[in-house]
């Protein structure tokens, strides 16, 4: 298997598994609506998040909360193999509640070369793309959360990044109207922040400018709509892309795969 593949289970709609095996991969800065947990199998990569850069190696686990802007780009042209599981926020929050408000709101990057932990994660990934029962699949996800994320900081220990109230209002406005043609004047009116300061201030806080953030929201929306078996042209138009060619180019830049191929993994 080479390239990128996705696995889903209609009986367990809260997860999506992505498997990457390629030597030519470079992602734009992006974010996911879901929580995500990944494991590196082969190669090295520069992992950018929150303005920081870490180099990750085989048997490195990466855990990301929703909406965290990040990018992962292989070092040189080494063969780059990893698996990434995307998990619905409600499922993860249910797990958090069961553990007494276990904090999973900060990114985690750590070595899981200890055989038992690495093997548990790989067993989970194999289970999700197999024909085993939904009960066994969900049990394998729980095993990973119990083992690999235990001992992480509690909510009370986390120092949350403070967002400027006006910038937070801009972000919330984009979440509400990302399908529309948003202007700086509208963002100024919604937030009270001078429009000539919005782009710079937003980028300083969220690491991407407002128009890029809006594009991220549109791509995530398109992914969900494609999973409903809708026509690609219809989704592209509704998501605000001016033609299919533009949609395909942007979608692949953020996901590593074209919309039609993504839709086939159903």
C-alpha positions in Angstrom: 0.0 0.0 0.0 1.4 3.4 -0.9 -0.1 6.9 -0.9 -2.9 7.8 1.5 -5.9 5.7 2.5 -8.8 6.3 4.8 -10.9 3.8 6.8 -14.4 4.3 8.3 -17.0 2.1 9.9 -20.7 3.0 9.5 -21.4 1.4 12.8 -18.9 3.7 14.6 -19.3 7.1 12.9 -17.2 8.8 15.6 -13.8 7.9 14.1 -11.9 8.0 10.9 -8.5 6.4 10.3 -5.9 7.8 7.9 -2.8 5.8 6.8 0.0 7.6 5.0 2.8 5.8 3.2 4.7 8.1 0.8 7.9 9.9 0.2 6.3 13.0 -1.3 4.1 14.8 1.2 3.9 18.3 2.4 0.9 19.8 4.3 -0.2 23.4 4.6 -0.9 24.6 8.1 -4.3 23.2 9.0 -6.5 22.1 11.8 -9.1 19.3 12.4 -12.5 19.6 14.1 -11.8 16.3 15.8 -9.3 15.1 18.3 -6.5 13.2 16.6 -3.9 10.7 17.7 -1.1 9.5 15.5 1.9 7.2 15.4 5.0 7.5 13.3 6.1 4.2 11.7 9.0 5.2 9.5 10.9 8.3 8.6 11.4 11.7 10.2 9.3 14.8 10.0 9.3 18.4 11.2 6.1 18.9 13.2 5.0 22.6 13.5 2.4 23.6 16.0 1.6 26.8 17.9 4.7 28.4 16.5 7.0 25.6 17.7 8.8 23.0 15.7 9.7 19.5 16.9 11.4 16.7 14.9 9.4 13.5 15.3 10.8 10.0 14.7 9.5 6.4 14.4 7.5 5.3 17.5 6.6 8.9 18.3 3.0 9.5 19.3 1.3 12.8 18.6 -2.0 13.8 20.2 -3.8 17.0 19.0 -6.9 18.7 20.4 -9.5 20.1 18.0 -8.7 23.4 16.1 -5.0 23.3 16.8 -3.2 24.8 13.8 -0.3 22.5 12.8 1.7 21.1 9.9 3.9 18.1 9.3 6.5 17.9 6.6 9.0 15.0 6.1 12.7 15.6 6.4 14.4 15.3 3.0 12.6 12.7 0.8 12.7 9.9 3.3 9.9 7.4 3.1 7.2 8.8 5.4 4.8 6.4 7.1 2.3 7.2 9.8 -1.2 6.5 11.0 -3.6 9.1 12.3 -6.9 8.5 14.0 -9.5 11.3 14.1 -12.1 11.0 16.9 -15.3 12.9 17.4 -15.2 15.5 20.2 -18.3 14.1 22.0 -16.7 10.6 22.3 -13.4 12.0 23.7 -15.3 14.3 26.1 -17.3 11.3 27.3 -14.0 9.6 28.0 -12.7 12.7 29.8 -15.8 12.8 32.0 -15.5 9.1 32.8 -11.9 9.8 34.1 -12.9 12.8 36.2 -12.3 15.6 33.8 -9.1 14.2 32.4 -7.4 17.0 30.5 -7.0 16.4 26.8 -6.9 20.0 25.6 -3.1 20.4 25.1 -1.0 18.8 22.4 1.1 15.9 23.4 4.2 14.6 21.7 6.0 11.7 23.3 8.2 8.7 22.7 6.1 5.4 22.9 9.0 3.1 22.0 8.1 1.1 25.1 6.9 -2.1 23.5 3.6 -2.4 25.2 2.4 1.1 24.4 3.6 1.1 20.8 2.0 -2.4 20.3 -1.3 -1.3 21.8 -1.5 1.7 19.4 -0.6 -0.5 16.4 -3.1 -3.2 17.4 -5.8 -0.5 17.6 -4.9 0.8 14.1 -5.0 -2.7 12.6 -8.3 -3.4 14.3 -10.0 -0.3 12.9 -9.3 -1.3 9.3 -10.3 -4.9 9.8 -13.6 -6.7 9.8 -13.7 -7.4 13.5 -16.9 -6.4 15.5 -17.7 -2.8 16.4 -17.3 -3.7 20.1 -13.8 -4.9 19.6 -12.9 -1.8 17.5 -14.1 0.6 20.2 -12.4 -1.4 22.9 -9.1 -1.1 21.1 -9.5 2.7 21.0 -10.3 2.8 24.7 -7.2 0.7 25.4 -5.0 3.3 23.7 -6.6 6.2 25.6 -6.2 4.3 28.9 -2.6 3.4 28.3 -0.9 6.1 26.2 -2.7 9.1 27.7 -2.8 8.2 31.3 -0.7 10.4 33.6 -1.1 13.5 31.5 -1.9 16.8 33.1 -5.3 17.4 34.7 -7.4 20.4 33.7 -6.3 22.3 36.7 -2.7 22.1 35.7 -3.2 23.4 32.2 -2.3 27.0 31.4 -4.7 27.9 28.7 -3.7 30.4 26.1 -5.7 33.6 26.6 -7.4 34.9 23.5 -8.1 38.6 23.1 -11.9 39.0 23.4 -12.1 40.8 20.0 -10.1 38.2 18.2 -12.2 35.5 19.8 -15.2 37.2 18.4 -13.7 37.2 14.9 -12.9 33.5 15.2 -16.5 32.8 16.3 -17.8 34.9 13.4 -15.8 32.9 10.9 -17.1 29.7 12.4 -20.7 31.0 11.9 -20.3 32.4 8.4 -17.4 30.6 6.8 -19.5 29.6 3.8 -20.1 33.2 3.0 -18.0 35.9 1.4 -16.6 37.5 4.6 -15.0 41.0 4.4 -12.7 42.9 6.7 -15.5 45.4 7.2 -17.8 42.6 8.5 -15.1 41.4 10.9 -14.5 44.9 12.1 -18.3 45.4 12.7 -18.6 42.0 14.5 -15.6 42.6 16.8 -15.0 46.3 17.1 -11.3 45.8 16.1 -10.0 48.2 13.5 -9.9 46.3 10.2 -6.4 47.5 9.4 -5.2 45.6 12.5 -7.2 42.4 12.1 -5.0 40.4 9.8 -1.8 40.9 11.7 -3.4 40.5 15.2 -5.4 37.4 14.1 -2.3 35.7 12.7 -0.2 36.5 15.8 -2.7 34.7 17.9 -3.9 31.8 15.7 -0.8 31.5 13.5 -2.8 31.9 10.2 -4.6 34.9 8.7 -8.4 35.0 8.8 -8.8 34.0 5.1 -6.7 30.9 5.7 -8.7 30.0 8.8 -11.9 30.4 6.8 -10.5 28.0 4.1 -9.7 25.4 6.8 -13.3 25.6 8.0 -14.5 25.1 4.4 -12.2 22.1 3.8 -13.4 20.4 7.1 -17.0 21.1 6.0 -16.4 19.7 2.6 -15.0 16.5 4.1 -18.2 15.9 6.1 -20.4 16.6 3.1 -18.4 14.3 0.8 -19.0 11.5 3.4 -22.7 12.0 2.8 -22.3 10.8 -0.9 -23.0 14.2 -2.3 -21.8 15.3 -5.7 -18.3 16.9 -5.6 -19.3 19.8 -7.8 -22.2 20.6 -5.5 -20.0 20.4 -2.4 -17.3 22.6 -4.0 -19.8 25.3 -4.9 -21.6 25.2 -1.5 -18.2 25.3 0.4 -17.3 28.5 -1.5 -14.7 27.3 -4.0 -15.1 29.1 -7.4 -14.6 25.9 -9.5 -13.8 22.2 -9.1 -10.2 22.7 -10.1 -9.7 25.2 -7.3 -11.5 22.9 -4.9 -9.4 19.9 -5.8 -6.1 21.8 -5.4 -7.0 23.3 -2.1 -8.5 20.1 -0.7 -5.4 18.0 -1.6 -3.1 20.7 -0.1 -4.8 20.3 3.3 -5.6 16.6 3.3 -3.0 15.0 1.0 -5.7 13.5 -1.3 -8.2 14.7 -3.9 -11.9 15.0 -3.0 -13.0 12.2 -5.3 -10.4 9.7 -3.8 -11.4 10.8 -0.3 -15.0 10.1 -1.0 -14.2 6.6 -2.3 -13.0 5.5 1.1 -16.5 4.9 2.4 
